[in-house]
Amino acid sequence: MSNLIPMVLILSAGVLWQRIEPSNVSTQQLRATLSALVVNLMAPALILYVMLTSPLQDELYQVPLTGIITISLVLILSFTLFSLMIRSGHISRAQAGALILAASFGNGMGIAMPTIQGLYGEQMTSIPLIYDLLATVPFVWIIAVLIAAHFGTRVAGGHLGRELLLMPPVWAIVIALILRYVQWVPHDAIIQALKMLGLSAIPLLLLMVGVNFKITSFHYVLLAIPALFIKLLISPVIAMSSSVPIGLVGDTQIITSITAASPAVIVGIALAERFQLDTALFCTALTLGTIGYILLAPNLATLLAFVI
């Protein structure tokens, strides 16, 4: 678990920023600036770097296929549940959108990778990387954007398709897929530049979490519980079950399931900010989910063996 210490320190820096707001830069200003920087520049660079350098492995289709099935089923479950809660008057549309994001899309690179490294060694970190790259990332930058726009700020004139096409991460995915298809790899200098720029997104995303690292109220804790239950427990059970017919076995199957349980994707904060969802509720779910995941992950293999 020592691999998580740098992440905790970066989160602490964000929390400290809330307290002192150096150079008169408010938390709101910092959050808005970081959101724009990550969505428009660093996330696209990260996507291009990872997709263009990801090595082909035996698990290349099994792991993402398991992830696609898992995320799809969890998305249907969370969309149905929180839509019903809107109708019953328990939550608002902005809160429903935030909870769906928190329940459906995990943070494979930022949280699952260091956790897997601590539990299984560095040689197994390719599993959460493949899961995140080929399953979560396309869902986040396409489906999650649609969900955030649907439950949050509506696109004027119904031009949601145009709004989606204007998202730089979507274009990054398209460009990377085309380059992989034609088997053209950019010059190493370009790859290294994408690496430097893209990997810098991770600490900035963690800093964004730290800036929002607070639990606003006990009411928000109660609202977050269903999303946490879906993400931390139902999601890995679905992944474990769906991976059997796909052919995953042994540690690869367990690690894929642990990755499926990873807490809410940090870039969800940027999406919540962009489409005016309930960012405080999302951060509450993210905070509680991260703590729960760290406590649960070491024992998740035993729990899944008992459940399945």
C-alpha positions in Angstrom: 0.0 0.0 0.0 3.0 2.3 0.1 2.4 3.0 -3.6 -0.7 5.0 -2.5 1.3 7.4 -0.3 2.2 9.8 -3.2 -1.5 10.0 -4.2 -2.4 10.8 -0.6 0.2 13.6 -0.5 -1.2 15.1 -3.7 -4.7 14.9 -2.3 -3.5 16.6 0.8 -2.0 19.4 -1.2 -5.5 19.9 -2.7 -7.1 20.0 0.7 -4.5 22.4 1.9 -5.3 24.7 -1.1 -8.9 24.9 0.1 -7.7 26.1 3.5 -5.2 28.8 2.4 -6.0 29.6 -1.3 -2.4 30.9 -2.0 -1.9 34.0 -4.3 -5.6 34.7 -3.9 -6.5 31.9 -6.4 -9.8 30.6 -5.1 -10.7 27.0 -5.0 -13.4 27.6 -7.6 -10.9 29.3 -10.0 -8.4 26.5 -9.6 -11.1 23.8 -10.2 -12.3 25.5 -13.3 -8.8 26.0 -14.7 -7.7 22.5 -14.0 -10.9 21.1 -15.5 -10.4 23.0 -18.8 -6.7 22.1 -18.9 -7.3 18.4 -18.3 -10.3 18.0 -20.7 -8.8 20.0 -23.5 -5.2 19.1 -23.4 -3.8 16.6 -21.0 -6.5 13.9 -21.2 -6.3 13.7 -25.0 -2.5 13.5 -24.7 -2.8 10.7 -22.2 -5.3 8.8 -24.4 -3.0 9.1 -27.4 0.1 8.0 -25.5 -1.5 4.9 -23.8 -3.4 3.7 -26.9 -0.4 4.1 -29.2 2.1 2.4 -26.9 -0.1 -0.3 -25.3 1.4 -3.7 -26.1 -0.7 -6.5 -27.5 -1.2 -9.4 -25.0 -3.3 -12.5 -24.7 -5.7 -10.6 -22.5 -6.1 -7.8 -25.0 -9.7 -8.8 -26.0 -10.7 -10.8 -22.9 -10.2 -8.0 -20.3 -11.8 -5.2 -22.2 -14.7 -7.4 -23.2 -15.3 -8.2 -19.6 -15.1 -4.5 -18.8 -17.5 -3.6 -21.6 -20.1 -6.1 -20.3 -19.6 -5.0 -16.7 -19.8 -1.3 -17.4 -22.9 -1.7 -19.6 -24.8 -3.8 -17.0 -23.8 -1.4 -14.2 -24.8 1.6 -16.3 -28.2 0.1 -17.0 -28.7 -0.7 -13.3 -27.6 2.8 -12.0 -29.5 4.7 -14.7 -32.7 2.8 -13.8 -32.2 3.2 -10.1 -31.4 6.9 -10.0 -34.0 7.7 -12.6 -36.6 6.1 -10.3 -35.2 8.2 -7.4 -35.7 11.4 -9.5 -39.4 10.4 -10.1 -39.9 9.7 -6.4 -38.5 13.1 -5.5 -35.5 11.9 -3.5 -32.8 13.4 -5.8 -32.5 16.1 -8.5 -31.4 15.5 -12.0 -28.0 17.0 -11.3 -27.6 14.6 -8.4 -28.7 11.6 -10.4 -26.1 12.4 -13.1 -23.4 12.7 -10.5 -24.4 9.4 -8.9 -24.6 7.6 -12.2 -21.1 8.7 -13.1 -19.8 7.7 -9.7 -21.4 4.2 -9.8 -20.6 3.3 -13.4 -17.1 4.5 -14.4 -14.0 3.5 -12.4 -10.5 5.0 -12.1 -8.3 2.2 -13.4 -5.2 4.2 -14.1 -5.3 6.5 -11.1 -6.4 4.1 -8.3 -6.5 0.5 -9.6 -3.0 0.4 -11.0 -1.1 1.3 -7.8 -3.4 -1.0 -5.8 -2.8 -3.9 -8.1 0.9 -3.2 -8.1 0.9 -3.3 -4.3 -1.1 -6.6 -4.2 0.2 -8.5 -7.2 3.4 -6.9 -8.3 4.3 -4.5 -11.1 4.1 -7.2 -13.8 0.3 -7.4 -13.4 -0.4 -3.7 -13.8 -1.1 -4.2 -17.5 -4.5 -5.7 -16.6 -6.0 -2.5 -15.2 -4.3 -0.5 -17.9 -6.0 -2.6 -20.7 -9.3 -2.5 -18.8 -9.1 1.3 -18.5 -7.8 1.9 -22.0 -10.1 -0.3 -24.0 -13.3 -0.4 -21.9 -13.5 2.6 -19.4 -12.0 5.4 -21.5 -14.3 5.0 -24.5 -17.3 4.8 -22.2 -16.2 7.8 -20.2 -15.5 10.1 -23.1 -18.6 9.1 -25.1 -21.4 7.6 -22.9 -20.5 9.6 -19.7 -20.5 12.8 -21.7 -23.9 12.0 -23.0 -25.2 11.2 -19.5 -23.7 14.4 -18.0 -25.2 16.5 -20.7 -28.6 14.7 -20.3 -28.9 15.2 -16.6 -27.0 18.4 -16.3 -26.7 21.4 -18.6 -28.8 20.8 -21.7 -27.1 21.6 -25.0 -29.0 24.5 -26.6 -31.0 23.6 -29.7 -30.5 19.9 -29.1 -27.1 20.0 -30.7 -25.7 17.2 -28.4 -24.0 15.4 -31.2 -22.1 18.6 -32.1 -21.2 19.1 -28.5 -19.9 15.6 -28.3 -17.7 16.0 -31.4 -16.2 19.2 -29.9 -14.8 17.2 -26.9 -11.0 16.8 -27.6 -10.8 13.3 -25.8 -13.3 11.9 -28.3 -11.1 13.1 -31.2 -8.0 11.6 -29.4 -9.7 8.2 -29.3 -10.6 8.4 -33.0 -7.1 9.5 -34.0 -5.5 6.8 -31.9 -7.7 4.0 -33.3 -6.9 5.1 -36.9 -3.2 5.2 -36.2 -3.3 1.7 -34.7 -5.3 0.4 -37.6 -2.8 1.7 -40.2 0.0 0.5 -37.9 1.7 3.9 -37.9 3.6 4.9 -34.8 4.7 8.5 -34.5 8.3 9.5 -33.9 9.6 8.7 -30.5 10.0 12.4 -29.7 6.2 12.8 -30.2 5.5 9.8 -28.1 7.7 11.1 -25.3 6.0 14.5 -25.5 2.6 12.8 -25.3 3.8 10.8 -22.3 5.1 13.8 -20.4 2.0 15.8 -21.1 -0.4 13.0 -20.6 1.0 11.6 -17.4 0.9 15.0 -15.9 -2.9 14.8 -16.0 -2.9 12.2 -13.2 -1.5 14.4 -10.4 -3.6 17.3 -11.7 -6.7 15.1 -11.5 -5.7 14.0 -8.0 -5.2 17.6 -7.1 -8.7 18.3 -8.3 -10.0 15.6 -6.0 -8.1 17.1 -3.1 -9.5 20.5 -3.8 -13.0 18.9 -3.6 -12.0 16.4 -0.9 -14.8 17.0 1.6 -18.0 15.5 2.7 -20.6 18.3 2.6 -23.3 16.7 4.7 -24.5 13.4 6.2 -27.4 13.6 3.7 -24.9 13.4 0.9 -23.3 10.3 2.5 -26.7 8.6 2.5 -27.3 9.6 -1.1 -23.9 8.1 -2.1 -24.5 4.7 -0.5 -26.3 3.2 -3.4 -23.6 4.3 -5.9 -20.9 2.9 -3.6 -22.7 -0.4 -3.2 -23.0 -0.7 -7.0 -19.4 0.3 -7.7 -17.6 -1.6 -4.9 -19.7 -4.8 -4.7 -22.0 -5.3 -7.6 -19.5 -4.3 -10.3 -16.8 -6.8 -9.4 -19.4 -9.6 -9.0 -20.6 -8.9 -12.5 -17.0 -8.8 -13.8 -16.2 -12.1 -12.1 -19.3 -13.8 -13.5 -19.1 -12.4 -17.0 -15.4 -13.2 -17.3 -15.9 -17.0 -16.9 -17.4 -17.7 -20.4 -15.0 -15.2 -21.9 -12.1 -17.3 -20.7 -10.4 -15.3 -18.0 -8.9 -17.5 -15.2 -6.7 -17.2 -12.2 -5.1 -14.0 -11.1 -6.0 -12.3 -14.4 -9.7 -12.9 -13.6 -9.3 -11.7 -10.0 -7.4 -8.5 -11.0 -9.9 -7.7 -13.7 -12.7 -7.9 -11.1 -10.7 -5.8 -8.6 -10.3 -3.2 -11.3 -14.0 -3.2 -12.0 -14.5 -2.2 -8.4 -12.2 0.8 -8.6 -13.8 4.1 -7.3 -15.3 6.8 -9.4 -13.1 8.1 -12.3 -11.5 11.4 -11.3 -12.2 13.0 -14.6 -15.8 12.8 -13.6 -15.2 15.9 -11.6 -14.3 17.7 -14.9 -17.5 16.4 -16.5 -19.6 17.4 -13.5 -18.1 20.9 -13.6 -18.6 21.1 -17.4 -22.2 20.1 -17.4 -23.1 21.5 -14.0 -23.9 18.3 -12.2 -23.8 18.1 -8.4 -20.0 18.1 -8.0 -20.1 18.1 -4.2 -22.1 14.9 -4.3 -19.8 13.3 -6.9 -16.8 14.2 -4.7 -18.5 12.7 -1.6 -19.0 9.4 -3.5 -15.4 9.6 -4.8 -14.0 10.2 -1.4 -16.0 7.5 0.3 -15.4 5.1 -2.6 -11.6 5.6 -2.6 -11.5 4.8 1.2 -13.8 1.8 0.8 -11.8 0.5 -2.2 -8.4 0.7 -0.4 -9.9 -1.2 2.6 -11.8 -3.7 0.4 -9.4 -4.5 -2.4 -7.0 -6.8 -0.4 -9.9 -9.0 0.6 -11.9 -8.8 -2.5 -10.5 -12.0 -4.0 -11.7 -14.0 -1.0 -15.1 -12.2 -1.0 -15.6 -12.9 -4.7 -14.7 -16.6 -4.3 -17.3 -16.8 -1.6 -20.0 -15.0 -3.6 -19.5 -16.7 -6.9 
